[in-house]
Each structure stands twice: as structure tokens, then as C-alpha cells.
């Protein structure tokens, strides 16, 4: 499954994700803090969707109520919900 998600409330402008058999195969952030988004993408690769959600959902960035890791979690959750409908 390919996911193309426009994040809200963060510096990144787009998140592209590939998930196969509930495992994150690749993540690419467009925009945002380059080193941080590359790190999040590298760490997420190979992780199950549920494990990523458990670890990263709800992370804040400074005073913001969200972050790039949290927005990736929201993208994954939305895709899961759409797939089960």
C-alpha cells in the first residue's frame, strides 16, 4: 500500500510511505528538518505499523501538539482505517 499524506501543523509538506504486509518498507518526508526526518524514516523502515504507532503517536515538537513522527503515525492510522472500511 502506498500512502501520500499532507501533514498538518509541522514543517514537512508531504509524507510518502510504502507499507507491505503491515511492515513499513519506506518513508520519505518532503520538507521539514532534514536530519530529523531522515532519522525518523530510517528508524521506521522495517517496523510494523502497530509498533510505530505505539512508539511515535502523540510525540510533540516544541510547543506544537504534533510532530513529524506523530504526523507519520496519523498517516498510518488513517490508511489503516480506510483499508478496513
Residue frames relative to the residue before (quaternion, step in Angstrom):
aa qw qx qy qz dx dy dz
X 1.0000 0.0000 0.0000 0.0000 0.00 0.00 0.00
X 0.2050 -0.7552 0.6111 0.1196 3.56 -0.98 0.89
X 0.1270 -0.7797 0.6118 0.0393 3.55 -0.97 0.94
X 0.0457 -0.7555 0.6535 0.0108 3.55 -0.96 0.94
X 0.0171 0.8400 -0.5315 0.1078 3.56 -0.30 1.31
X 0.2522 -0.7406 0.6053 0.1465 3.56 -0.94 0.95
X 0.2964 -0.7984 0.4978 0.1641 3.60 -0.30 1.24
X 0.2732 -0.7504 0.5858 0.1385 3.53 -1.26 0.55
X 0.8430 0.2375 -0.1588 0.4558 3.56 -1.03 0.82
X 0.6940 0.3947 -0.2776 0.5344 3.59 1.26 0.29
X 0.6562 -0.5383 0.3719 0.3758 3.56 -1.31 0.22
X 0.6145 0.5483 -0.3687 0.4310 3.61 1.02 -0.63
X 0.3769 -0.7607 0.5013 0.1673 3.56 -1.11 0.78
X 0.7982 0.0134 0.0116 0.6021 3.60 1.17 -0.50
X 0.1177 -0.7479 0.6480 0.0832 3.54 -1.23 0.64
X 0.0823 -0.7774 0.6233 0.0164 3.56 -0.82 1.07
X 0.0217 -0.8149 0.5753 -0.0667 3.55 -0.71 1.15
X 0.1314 -0.7408 0.6505 0.1041 3.54 -1.18 0.67
X 0.0345 -0.7827 0.6207 -0.0310 3.56 -0.83 1.12
X 0.0126 0.7786 -0.6268 0.0279 3.57 -0.93 0.95
X 0.8457 -0.0197 -0.0313 0.5323 3.57 -0.84 1.04
X 0.6846 -0.5194 0.2562 0.4425 3.57 0.97 1.00
X 0.6140 0.5052 -0.3648 0.4845 3.62 1.22 0.36
X 0.4226 -0.6943 0.5262 0.2499 3.56 -0.90 0.98
X 0.2319 -0.8006 0.5438 0.0974 3.56 -0.61 1.19
X 0.7938 -0.1112 0.0982 0.5899 3.58 1.00 -0.83
X 0.0932 -0.7560 0.6465 0.0442 3.53 -1.27 0.61
X 0.0109 0.7782 -0.6277 0.0149 3.56 -0.99 0.87
X 0.1824 -0.7574 0.6210 0.0859 3.54 -0.81 1.09
X 0.1879 -0.7276 0.6449 0.1393 3.56 -1.11 0.71
X 0.7937 0.1566 -0.1622 0.5650 3.57 -0.62 1.14
X 0.5883 0.5771 -0.4355 0.3624 3.53 -1.32 -0.10
X 0.6796 -0.4459 0.3747 0.4460 3.56 -1.32 -0.17
X 0.4361 -0.7719 0.3940 0.2424 3.54 -0.15 1.35
X 0.6979 0.4645 -0.2907 0.4612 3.60 0.75 -0.93
X 0.6716 0.4994 -0.3009 0.4572 3.58 0.92 -0.88
X 0.6938 0.4669 -0.2992 0.4595 3.59 0.84 -0.89
X 0.6125 0.5234 -0.3543 0.4747 3.60 1.09 -0.61
X 0.6433 0.5250 -0.3136 0.4607 3.58 1.04 -0.78
X 0.6458 0.5051 -0.3161 0.4773 3.57 0.92 -0.89
X 0.6599 0.5146 -0.3098 0.4513 3.58 0.90 -0.93
X 0.6772 0.4950 -0.2962 0.4568 3.59 0.89 -0.91
X 0.6814 0.4842 -0.2931 0.4641 3.58 0.96 -0.81
X 0.6531 0.5241 -0.3139 0.4475 3.60 1.06 -0.72
X 0.5831 0.6056 -0.3715 0.3941 3.58 1.07 -0.71
X 0.7999 0.2450 -0.2198 0.5018 3.56 -0.82 1.07
X 0.5937 0.5635 -0.3565 0.4505 3.58 1.27 -0.23
X 0.4780 -0.6243 0.5099 0.3489 3.59 -1.09 0.55
X 0.6324 -0.5336 0.3990 0.3951 3.54 -1.22 0.51
X 0.6695 0.5106 -0.3121 0.4401 3.61 0.85 -0.91
X 0.6472 0.5081 -0.3222 0.4681 3.59 0.98 -0.79
X 0.6374 0.5159 -0.3314 0.4667 3.59 0.98 -0.80
X 0.6495 0.5169 -0.3198 0.4569 3.59 0.91 -0.89
X 0.6440 0.5338 -0.3102 0.4518 3.58 0.96 -0.91
X 0.7445 0.4320 -0.2254 0.4564 3.57 0.91 -0.91
X 0.8404 0.2958 -0.0927 0.4445 3.60 0.86 -0.93
X 0.5167 0.6340 -0.4349 0.3767 3.60 1.18 -0.29
X 0.8097 0.2841 -0.2181 0.4649 3.55 -0.92 0.95
X 0.4466 0.6733 -0.4749 0.3486 3.62 1.22 0.07
X 0.2499 -0.7666 0.5780 0.1257 3.57 -0.96 0.94
X 0.2599 -0.7220 0.6169 0.1749 3.56 -1.30 0.44
X 0.8075 -0.1168 0.0400 0.5767 3.58 -0.25 1.24
X 0.8008 -0.2251 0.1989 0.5182 3.56 -0.81 -1.02
X 0.5014 0.6443 -0.4346 0.3801 3.59 1.24 -0.12
X 0.4400 -0.7038 0.4953 0.2565 3.57 -1.09 0.68
X 0.7246 0.2952 -0.2126 0.5854 3.57 1.30 0.29
X 0.1477 -0.7585 0.6271 0.0981 3.57 -1.33 0.00
X 0.6761 -0.4573 0.3556 0.4553 3.58 -1.23 0.05
X 0.6474 0.4896 -0.3490 0.4684 3.66 0.89 -0.71
X 0.6488 0.5084 -0.3100 0.4738 3.60 1.03 -0.78
X 0.6516 0.5070 -0.3243 0.4616 3.60 0.97 -0.77
X 0.6040 0.5225 -0.3553 0.4857 3.60 1.08 -0.63
X 0.6305 0.5227 -0.3276 0.4711 3.60 0.99 -0.79
X 0.6615 0.4984 -0.3122 0.4654 3.59 0.94 -0.84
X 0.6175 0.5359 -0.3409 0.4639 3.60 1.04 -0.75
X 0.6687 0.4986 -0.2937 0.4668 3.57 0.93 -0.92
X 0.6538 0.5136 -0.3158 0.4572 3.60 0.94 -0.85
X 0.6524 0.5140 -0.3148 0.4594 3.58 0.92 -0.90
X 0.6558 0.5079 -0.3085 0.4657 3.57 0.98 -0.86
X 0.6356 0.5259 -0.3244 0.4628 3.60 1.02 -0.79
X 0.6628 0.5041 -0.3020 0.4640 3.56 0.93 -0.93
X 0.6623 0.5033 -0.3070 0.4624 3.61 0.95 -0.84
X 0.6618 0.5185 -0.3046 0.4475 3.58 1.04 -0.78
X 0.6989 0.4624 -0.2759 0.4707 3.61 1.11 -0.61
X 0.6001 0.5744 -0.3661 0.4195 3.59 1.21 -0.15
